[in-house]
Amino acid sequence: MFAREASREAVTTRVHFHAQLDVVWRGILFYEDVLERPPFPLRAVLPRPLRTDGDKTRAGSEVHCVYAGGGVVKRITAVEPARLLQFDVVEQSLGIESCVLAQSGAYRFFLCGEGTDVVLVTNYLAYLHPRRLWRPLEALLTRQLHRHILAAVRTALGLPGPPTRADLGPSCRPESPGGLACTTSRSRSHW
C-alpha cells in the first residue's frame, strides 16, 4: 500500500468571483487562515488548522502554518500583486507524511469579464498505491480544501453567494503575458 517511490501529483481548482481583481487579491487566504470549521472529510485526515505567522507578501519570506499538533512551513517563491502568489512547502509535520507530502502551491488571478477567476494549484508527492484507487480520493479532498479556502475568501470579502466554477468566455484573458492559459479544468494532472 505504501510505495518507496512517490508519484508526483497536482490538483487544480478554478472559480469565478463577481469582484474586481485587486479586491479578490487583497482577500486571499491560506487554508490555515480560514476561521470556519473545515468540512468533515478534511477534519478526518488533517489536524485542525490554527493560524499562520509570517509575511505572504514578499518572495523569500517564510509563513509558519500552525496546526493542533503539527505544522507546515511555506516559503513564498513569487509574488506578483493581483496576478500570482506562489510558495514551496519546506517543512510538513501533520502526521500524513507517509501518505502525502505537500510540495508547493499557487494562487493565480485572471481578469474574466467583469469579475476575477482564481486558480488554486496544489502539488504533492503521493505514496499510496495503487494510484488508480487513491488518486481520485486525493483529488477530491484537495478540491474540497480549495473550495473551503475560496468560500472563506468570498465570506471575508462580503460577496454574495458561493464562488462559482469558472465558465470561460471570450472576455476571459490572463492578466499577465505568458501567464497560465485559461482552462476549465478542476481536476488533477501529472507534472
VEXGULUM-163081 format. One record per residue: residue in three letters; residue number from 0; x, y, z of N, C-alpha, C in turn. Coordinates in pm, 1 decimal. Example, Ala and Ser with C-alpha at 12.3 -4.5 7.8 and 13.67 -1.06 7.14 Angstrom:
   res     n        n.u        n.v        n.w       ca.u       ca.v       ca.w        c.u        c.v        c.w
   ALA     0     1319.0     -569.0      780.0     1230.0     -450.0      780.0     1320.0     -330.0      780.0
   SER     1     1285.0     -225.0      708.0     1367.0     -106.0      714.0     1290.0        3.0      787.0
//
This chain:
   res     n        n.u        n.v        n.w       ca.u       ca.v       ca.w        c.u        c.v        c.w
   MET     0       81.5     -118.8        0.0        0.0        0.0        0.0       86.3      125.7        0.0
   PHE     1      197.5      126.2       73.2      287.3      240.6       75.2      405.1      210.6      -16.0
   ALA     2      433.6      300.4     -105.5      542.9      281.2     -200.4      664.4      361.4     -156.8
   ARG     3      781.0      309.4     -188.2      903.2      385.7     -161.9      914.3      500.8     -259.6
   GLU     4      872.1      476.7     -380.4      879.0      577.9     -485.0      746.9      655.2     -488.5
   ALA     5      756.9      785.4     -479.5      636.3      868.7     -477.9      591.7      902.6     -619.7
   SER     6      463.3      927.1     -631.6      405.7      976.0     -756.4      383.2     1125.9     -740.8
   ARG     7      430.1     1204.4     -837.0      407.2     1349.1     -834.2      267.5     1377.4     -887.2
   GLU     8      191.7     1454.0     -809.8       53.3     1484.7     -845.2       28.9     1635.0     -833.8
   ALA     9      -72.1     1681.7     -904.9     -113.9     1821.5     -897.2     -265.8     1826.1     -908.2
   VAL    10     -326.7     1910.3     -827.4     -471.5     1931.7     -833.3     -494.5     2080.5     -854.1
   THR    11     -580.0     2111.7     -950.7     -610.2     2249.8     -987.1     -759.3     2275.1     -973.3
   THR    12     -793.9     2386.4     -911.9     -933.6     2428.0     -899.0     -942.7     2572.0     -946.4
   ARG    13    -1041.1     2600.5    -1030.1    -1060.9     2735.8    -1081.6    -1203.2     2779.8    -1051.8
   VAL    14    -1217.7     2897.3     -989.2    -1350.7     2951.2     -960.1    -1358.0     3098.3    -1001.7
   HIS    15    -1479.8     3144.8    -1017.0    -1504.5     3283.1    -1059.0    -1566.8     3361.3     -944.3
   PHE    16    -1515.1     3480.6     -921.4    -1571.7     3573.7     -824.0    -1629.2     3693.0     -898.6
   HIS    17    -1744.5     3739.8     -856.7    -1802.8     3861.5     -913.1    -1748.3     3980.2     -834.9
   ALA    18    -1616.8     4003.4     -851.8    -1548.2     4112.7     -782.2    -1424.2     4149.9     -863.1
   GLN    19    -1378.2     4271.2     -841.6    -1260.4     4320.2     -912.1    -1135.2     4244.0     -869.2
   LEU    20    -1041.0     4235.3     -960.4     -916.4     4161.9     -939.9     -843.2     4204.9     -813.4
   ASP    21     -825.0     4334.9     -793.8     -748.6     4381.7     -677.6     -820.9     4352.2     -545.7
   VAL    22     -953.2     4350.4     -547.2    -1031.1     4319.3     -426.8    -1010.5     4172.4     -388.1
   VAL    23    -1019.7     4083.4     -486.2    -1000.9     3941.0     -459.5     -857.7     3915.3     -413.1
   TRP    24     -759.5     3978.5     -476.8     -619.7     3963.4     -437.4     -599.9     3997.4     -289.1
   ARG    25     -656.7     4108.2     -246.1     -639.2     4151.6     -106.6     -706.1     4057.0       -6.7
   GLY    26     -802.0     3977.4      -52.9     -874.5     3888.6       36.9     -823.7     3745.9       40.2
   ILE    27     -715.1     3717.2      -30.3     -670.6     3578.4      -40.0     -623.9     3524.6       95.2
   LEU    28     -654.7     3398.0      120.3     -622.9     3331.5      246.3     -550.5     3199.3      219.4
   PHE    29     -467.9     3158.6      313.7     -418.6     3021.6      315.9     -521.1     2938.4      392.9
   TYR    30     -515.5     2808.2      376.1     -605.9     2717.4      447.9     -601.2     2742.7      598.0
   GLU    31     -482.4     2768.0      648.3     -463.9     2785.4      791.9     -518.0     2918.8      843.1
   ASP    32     -551.7     3011.0      753.3     -610.9     3139.7      790.0     -763.2     3133.7      802.8
   VAL    33     -823.4     3029.2      748.8     -969.1     3020.5      742.2    -1024.8     2994.8      881.6
   LEU    34    -1117.0     3080.5      924.5    -1175.4     3069.1     1058.3    -1287.6     2965.4     1065.1
   GLU    35    -1359.4     2944.5      954.3    -1469.9     2849.8      954.3    -1417.4     2707.6      971.5
   ARG    36    -1496.8     2625.7     1035.7    -1460.3     2485.9     1057.8    -1452.8     2413.6      922.8
   PRO    37    -1345.1     2337.0      900.0    -1334.4     2262.8      774.0    -1442.7     2156.5      762.6
   PRO    38    -1480.6     2118.1      641.4    -1578.8     2010.8      625.0    -1524.1     1878.2      679.4
   PHE    39    -1613.7     1786.2      707.9    -1576.6     1660.2      771.3    -1461.6     1587.0      702.8
   PRO    40    -1462.1     1566.1      571.5    -1351.6     1488.6      513.2    -1213.9     1548.5      544.5
   LEU    41    -1204.3     1680.7      547.2    -1076.3     1743.6      580.0    -1042.5     1725.9      727.9
   ARG    42    -1142.9     1735.9      812.6    -1120.6     1715.1      956.7    -1077.0     1572.0      984.9
   ALA    43    -1120.6     1477.4      901.8    -1087.6     1336.4      923.3     -941.6     1304.6      890.6
   VAL    44     -880.2     1381.5      800.6     -743.4     1348.2      757.6     -637.5     1449.0      799.7
   LEU    45     -678.3     1569.5      837.5     -581.7     1672.7      875.5     -606.4     1720.2     1018.0
   PRO    46     -498.6     1753.4     1090.0     -520.6     1817.6     1219.9     -586.2     1954.4     1198.5
   ARG    47     -640.8     2010.4     1304.1     -711.8     2138.2     1295.8     -613.6     2253.5     1271.9
   PRO    48     -636.8     2332.1     1163.9     -551.3     2448.8     1141.5     -583.3     2558.3     1242.3
   LEU    49     -479.6     2627.2     1290.7     -499.3     2729.9     1393.2     -470.4     2870.9     1344.0
   ARG    50     -358.2     2889.7     1271.7     -321.4     3024.3     1227.8     -196.5     3018.3     1139.9
   THR    51     -162.5     3135.1     1085.4      -35.0     3149.9     1015.8       42.9     3263.0     1081.0
   ASP    52      174.4     3249.7     1079.4      264.8     3353.8     1126.3      365.4     3378.8     1015.1
   GLY    53      375.9     3502.1      970.3      471.5     3534.3      865.0      410.6     3622.7      758.5
   ASP    54      494.6     3663.4      665.6      459.1     3759.8      561.4      436.5     3689.4      428.4
   LYS    55      313.3     3693.2      377.4      279.9     3632.1      247.8      305.2     3725.8      131.1
   THR    56      343.7     3848.3      158.4      351.2     3948.9       52.1      490.3     3966.6       -6.0
   ARG    57      589.0     3891.6       42.8      726.8     3912.4       -1.9      791.6     3779.3      -40.1
   ALA    58      844.1     3769.3     -161.2      915.8     3649.8     -204.5     1035.3     3628.1     -112.8
   GLY    59     1058.1     3503.3      -75.0     1167.7     3467.9       13.9     1126.5     3456.6      159.2
   SER    60     1012.7     3513.1      196.1      969.5     3504.3      335.8      909.7     3366.1      363.4
   GLU    61      908.9     3328.3      490.7      850.6     3201.2      531.4      725.4     3226.3      614.1
   VAL    62      624.5     3145.0      587.2      499.2     3151.9      660.8      486.7     3021.5      739.3
   HIS    63      477.3     3033.0      870.1      461.6     2916.7      957.0      312.1     2894.2      978.2
   CYS    64      265.2     2780.2      931.8      123.9     2744.6      941.2      108.4     2649.5     1059.2
   VAL    65       37.6     2695.0     1159.9       27.6     2622.7     1285.5     -101.2     2540.6     1288.7
   TYR    66      -85.5     2413.6     1325.2     -196.8     2320.3     1340.1     -197.1     2268.6     1482.9
   ALA    67     -310.4     2217.4     1527.1     -315.9     2149.1     1656.4     -231.5     2022.5     1642.1
   GLY    68     -116.6     2019.0     1704.2      -30.8     1901.1     1697.9       54.9     1890.8     1573.2
   GLY    69       83.4     2001.0     1506.5      167.4     1992.4     1387.4      185.7     2126.5     1321.2
   GLY    70      240.3     2121.7     1199.9      260.4     2246.4     1128.4      317.8     2226.4      989.6
   VAL    71      318.6     2335.3      915.9      372.6     2340.8      780.7      446.9     2473.0      769.2
   VAL    72      559.1     2472.5      699.9      630.1     2595.8      669.8      627.9     2614.0      518.1
   LYS    73      576.5     2730.6      474.8      568.0     2763.5      332.8      663.3     2878.8      304.3
   ARG    74      748.9     2860.7      204.1      838.4     2968.5      161.6      777.6     3033.1       36.7
   ILE    75      753.0     3161.6       44.2      694.9     3234.7      -67.8      801.8     3245.9     -177.2
   THR    76      770.5     3197.5     -297.0      868.0     3197.9     -406.3      838.9     3303.7     -512.0
   ALA    77      714.6     3348.6     -520.9      681.2     3452.6     -618.8      558.6     3529.2     -571.2
   VAL    78      567.3     3661.3     -582.6      454.3     3748.4     -552.0      445.8     3850.9     -663.3
   GLU    79      336.2     3846.8     -737.9      304.6     3947.7     -838.9      164.5     3996.3     -804.5
   PRO    80      152.9     4110.7     -736.2       21.9     4156.5     -689.5      -86.7     4148.9     -797.4
   ALA    81     -201.1     4092.7     -756.2     -319.3     4074.7     -840.5     -294.4     3981.0     -958.6
   ARG    82     -186.3     3902.9     -952.6     -156.3     3806.6    -1058.7     -118.5     3668.2    -1005.0
   LEU    83      -24.5     3665.0     -907.1       33.1     3536.7     -865.8       86.3     3542.1     -723.3
   LEU    84       56.2     3437.1     -647.6      119.4     3410.6     -518.7      158.8     3263.5     -523.8
   GLN    85      287.4     3237.1     -512.6      338.6     3101.1     -527.2      426.8     3067.4     -407.5
   PHE    86      425.2     2941.5     -364.5      505.2     2901.9     -249.3      551.3     2757.0     -262.1
   ASP    87      660.4     2726.1     -192.2      708.6     2589.0     -175.0      682.1     2549.1      -31.0
   VAL    88      651.0     2423.1       -9.5      637.1     2371.1      125.4      774.8     2316.4      163.9
   VAL    89      837.8     2378.3      262.4      973.5     2339.2      301.0      975.2     2250.3      425.1
   GLU    90      862.6     2242.3      494.3      852.2     2155.5      611.7      706.4     2117.7      630.9
   GLN    91      681.7     1989.2      658.7      545.4     1942.6      685.1      549.5     1841.8      799.2
   SER    92      467.9     1866.2      900.1      456.4     1775.4     1014.2      308.7     1769.3     1053.7
   LEU    93      232.7     1687.3      979.2       88.3     1677.5     1001.5       42.9     1535.7     1035.2
   GLY    94      137.8     1441.4     1034.8      101.4     1303.3     1061.9       57.3     1225.2      940.4
   ILE    95       65.1     1284.2      821.8       23.2     1216.1      698.1      140.2     1200.7      600.9
   GLU    96      261.7     1226.1      648.2      378.5     1230.0      560.3      408.8     1097.0      491.4
   SER    97      368.5      984.7      548.3      391.4      856.8      481.1      289.2      833.0      369.2
   CYS    98      184.8      914.9      364.4       80.9      903.7      260.8       93.1     1013.0      155.7
   VAL    99      102.1     1137.7      202.2      103.8     1254.4      114.4      199.9     1358.0      171.5
   LEU   100      281.4     1414.3       84.3      375.5     1517.6      125.0      357.6     1638.1       32.0
   ALA   101      309.2     1748.2       86.6      287.5     1869.0        6.5      421.8     1921.0      -43.6
   GLN   102      423.8     1969.2     -168.5      545.7     2021.4     -228.9      539.4     2171.2     -255.4
   SER   103      427.2     2216.8     -313.7      416.0     2357.8     -349.3      270.8     2390.6     -381.2
   GLY   104      246.1     2520.0     -397.1      112.6     2565.5     -432.1      118.3     2701.8     -496.2
   ALA   105        7.3     2740.0     -557.3       -0.1     2870.6     -622.5     -143.9     2918.2     -627.9
   TYR   106     -157.2     3050.1     -622.3     -283.7     3118.7     -646.7     -257.5     3206.8     -768.2
   ARG   107     -334.2     3185.9     -874.6     -321.2     3268.8     -995.3     -452.9     3342.8    -1015.4
   PHE   108     -442.6     3467.1    -1060.6     -559.1     3555.2    -1073.1     -570.9     3602.7    -1216.9
   PHE   109     -693.4     3599.5    -1269.3     -719.4     3640.2    -1406.1     -842.5     3729.6    -1413.1
   LEU   110     -830.7     3837.9    -1488.1     -945.6     3920.2    -1518.4    -1034.6     3837.8    -1610.3
   CYS   111    -1161.4     3824.8    -1575.2    -1253.5     3742.6    -1654.0    -1388.1     3813.9    -1659.2
   GLY   112    -1414.0     3878.6    -1771.0    -1535.7     3957.6    -1783.3    -1529.4     4072.6    -1685.4
   GLU   113    -1634.8     4088.5    -1605.9    -1636.9     4194.4    -1504.7    -1597.5     4141.3    -1368.3
   GLY   114    -1543.1     4020.3    -1365.2    -1502.8     3959.5    -1238.9    -1361.2     3907.3    -1244.3
   THR   115    -1333.2     3813.4    -1155.7    -1198.8     3758.2    -1139.9    -1205.9     3607.0    -1129.1
   ASP   116    -1121.0     3538.7    -1203.2    -1102.8     3395.4    -1185.8     -980.5     3374.0    -1098.1
   VAL   117     -991.8     3282.0    -1004.0     -879.6     3242.9     -919.4     -853.4     3095.3     -944.8
   VAL   118     -728.2     3063.7     -970.0     -685.9     2925.9     -991.6     -594.7     2886.8     -876.2
   LEU   119     -633.6     2783.4     -802.7     -550.7     2728.7     -695.8     -487.1     2600.4     -746.2
   VAL   120     -358.6     2586.6     -720.6     -285.1     2466.3     -760.6     -213.7     2411.7     -638.2
   THR   121     -227.2     2282.8     -615.2     -154.3     2213.8     -510.1      -74.3     2100.7     -572.9
   ASN   122       56.3     2100.7     -550.4      145.6     1995.7     -598.3      191.0     1913.9     -478.2
   TYR   123      188.8     1781.5     -493.1      224.8     1697.0     -380.3      285.5     1565.3     -427.8
   LEU   124      352.1     1497.7     -335.2      402.6     1362.4     -358.0      306.5     1266.1     -290.7
   ALA   125      265.8     1163.4     -365.3      171.3     1065.1     -313.5      241.6      930.2     -300.9
   TYR   126      224.4      867.1     -185.1      290.4      739.7     -157.2      195.5      620.2     -154.5
   LEU   127       65.1      645.0     -158.9      -32.1      536.2     -151.2      -53.4      471.3     -287.7
   HIS   128      -56.4      338.4     -288.2      -75.1      263.2     -412.8     -180.7      156.2     -390.4
   PRO   129     -253.0      115.0     -491.1     -240.0      151.0     -632.2     -295.0      291.8     -659.3
   ARG   130     -227.2      365.4     -745.7     -261.7      504.6     -773.4     -401.5      518.1     -832.0
   ARG   131     -445.0      424.7     -912.9     -578.5      436.1     -975.6     -689.9      438.7     -871.4
   LEU   132     -663.6      386.3     -751.3     -762.3      390.5     -644.4     -747.3      514.5     -555.8
   TRP   133     -624.8      553.9     -526.0     -600.3      663.9     -432.8     -607.2      801.2     -498.3
   ARG   134     -566.9      812.8     -625.4     -563.5      943.1     -693.6     -698.4     1015.1     -690.6
   PRO   135     -811.0      947.7     -722.5     -939.9     1019.4     -718.7     -976.5     1069.3     -578.3
   LEU   136     -946.5      992.3     -475.0     -977.0     1035.4     -338.3     -890.9     1155.2     -299.5
   GLU   137     -761.8     1151.0     -331.7     -673.2     1264.1     -303.1     -720.3     1390.1     -375.9
   ALA   138     -759.1     1374.2     -502.0     -806.7     1489.2     -579.8     -934.8     1546.1     -519.6
   LEU   139    -1025.0     1458.4     -477.4    -1149.9     1502.5     -414.6    -1121.5     1582.7     -287.4
   LEU   140    -1033.8     1532.4     -202.3    -1000.7     1601.9      -77.5     -931.0     1735.0     -104.6
   THR   141     -841.8     1737.1     -202.0     -770.2     1861.6     -233.4     -865.0     1965.5     -291.4
   ARG   142     -956.0     1925.0     -379.2    -1054.4     2020.2     -432.5    -1144.9     2071.1     -320.7
   GLN   143    -1177.1     1984.4     -225.2    -1259.1     2028.1     -111.7    -1182.3     2131.8      -29.0
   LEU   144    -1054.1     2111.2       -9.1     -970.5     2208.3       60.6     -970.6     2340.9      -15.6
   HIS   145     -953.2     2335.6     -148.6     -955.5     2456.8     -230.8    -1088.1     2529.9     -217.7
   ARG   146    -1198.7     2456.2     -228.8    -1331.2     2519.2     -219.7    -1354.0     2580.4      -81.8
   HIS   147    -1304.2     2515.3       21.7    -1316.4     2567.7      159.1    -1243.8     2702.2      169.6
   ILE   148    -1124.1     2710.6      115.3    -1047.3     2835.8      116.2    -1121.8     2943.8       39.1
   LEU   149    -1166.9     2911.7      -81.2    -1230.5     3012.3     -167.2    -1365.5     3057.8     -111.5
   ALA   150    -1437.4     2969.1      -45.5    -1563.0     3010.1       19.0    -1533.6     3107.4      132.4
   ALA   151    -1424.8     3085.4      206.1    -1386.3     3177.1      314.3    -1343.9     3312.8      259.5
   VAL   152    -1277.1     3313.9      144.4    -1239.7     3440.4       80.1    -1367.0     3517.3       45.1
   ARG   153    -1464.4     3448.9      -15.5    -1591.7     3512.9      -50.2    -1656.8     3572.8       73.1
   THR   154    -1661.2     3497.4      181.4    -1721.7     3545.1      305.8    -1646.2     3665.9      360.0
   ALA   155    -1513.7     3657.8      362.9    -1431.4     3767.7      415.3    -1450.3     3895.4      334.0
   LEU   156    -1473.3     3881.4      203.5    -1492.3     3997.9      117.3    -1636.8     4047.4      118.0
   GLY   157    -1727.0     3971.9      181.5    -1867.3     4011.0      186.3    -1937.5     3996.1       53.4
   LEU   158    -1891.6     3901.5      -29.3    -1951.9     3880.8     -160.7    -2073.1     3789.4     -148.8
   PRO   159    -2176.2     3813.8     -228.2    -2295.4     3729.0     -222.1    -2270.8     3594.4     -289.4
   GLY   160    -2332.7     3490.3     -233.9    -2327.8     3357.0     -295.5    -2189.0     3296.5     -294.8
   PRO   161    -2181.7     3167.1     -324.0    -2052.8     3098.4     -326.1    -1975.7     3131.1     -453.3
   PRO   162    -1843.0     3116.4     -450.6    -1768.4     3130.1     -574.7    -1815.7     3020.9     -669.2
   THR   163    -1821.4     3049.5     -796.4    -1872.7     2954.0     -892.6    -1762.0     2902.2     -981.5
   ARG   164    -1782.6     2782.8    -1031.8    -1687.3     2724.9    -1126.2    -1674.3     2819.8    -1243.6
   ALA   165    -1553.1     2838.1    -1289.4    -1528.2     2933.5    -1396.8    -1580.5     2880.1    -1528.9
   ASP   166    -1669.2     2955.2    -1592.8    -1712.6     2927.1    -1729.7    -1645.7     3031.2    -1816.9
   LEU   167    -1555.2     2985.4    -1898.7    -1471.9     3078.8    -1972.2    -1538.6     3122.9    -2101.2
   GLY   168    -1544.1     3250.9    -2119.2    -1598.0     3307.9    -2241.0    -1491.4     3391.1    -2308.6
   PRO   169    -1528.5     3461.9    -2414.7    -1430.6     3540.4    -2487.7    -1372.4     3655.4    -2407.0
   SER   170    -1438.7     3694.5    -2297.2    -1386.8     3806.8    -2218.4    -1281.2     3763.6    -2117.3
   CYS   171    -1256.3     3633.4    -2104.9    -1157.4     3585.2    -2008.2    -1018.4     3591.3    -2068.4
   ARG   172     -931.7     3667.4    -2006.0     -794.8     3682.1    -2053.4     -699.0     3673.5    -1936.3
   PRO   173     -586.8     3603.2    -1954.4     -486.3     3608.3    -1849.1     -444.1     3752.2    -1826.0
   GLU   174     -421.8     3788.5    -1699.6     -388.0     3925.5    -1664.6     -245.1     3960.5    -1702.7
   SER   175     -157.1     3859.8    -1714.4      -18.9     3889.7    -1747.6       24.8     3807.9    -1867.9
   PRO   176      105.2     3866.4    -1958.2      153.7     3791.4    -2073.5      233.4     3670.1    -2026.7
   GLY   177      216.5     3560.5    -2096.0      288.2     3439.6    -2060.7      231.9     3369.6    -1939.1
   GLY   178      117.5     3416.5    -1888.7       56.2     3356.1    -1770.8      -10.1     3224.7    -1804.9
   LEU   179      -76.0     3165.9    -1708.0     -144.8     3040.2    -1724.6     -256.6     3055.6    -1826.4
   ALA   180     -264.1     2964.4    -1920.3     -370.9     2968.3    -2019.6     -504.3     2940.2    -1952.3
   CYS   181     -610.1     3002.2    -2003.3     -743.3     2980.2    -1946.2     -789.2     2838.5    -1975.5
   THR   182     -830.7     2767.1    -1871.9     -886.1     2633.6    -1887.4    -1002.5     2620.8    -1790.5
   THR   183    -1084.2     2519.8    -1813.8    -1192.9     2494.7    -1719.5    -1163.6     2374.3    -1633.4
   SER   184    -1043.4     2320.7    -1641.7    -1007.6     2201.8    -1566.6    -1004.3     2228.4    -1417.8
   ARG   185    -1070.1     2142.1    -1340.5    -1061.7     2147.9    -1195.4     -994.6     2021.8    -1143.7
   SER   186     -959.3     1931.7    -1230.3     -907.5     1804.0    -1184.6     -755.5     1803.3    -1179.4
   ARG   187     -703.8     1698.1    -1121.6     -558.5     1686.6    -1106.1     -494.8     1655.9    -1241.6
   SER   188     -366.8     1683.0    -1247.7     -288.9     1646.6    -1365.2     -148.9     1610.9    -1318.7
   HIS   189      -81.2     1528.9    -1396.8       56.8     1492.3    -1362.4      150.1     1603.6    -1400.3
   TRP   190      264.8     1611.6    -1329.5      366.9     1710.1    -1365.0      437.4     1661.0    -1487.2
//
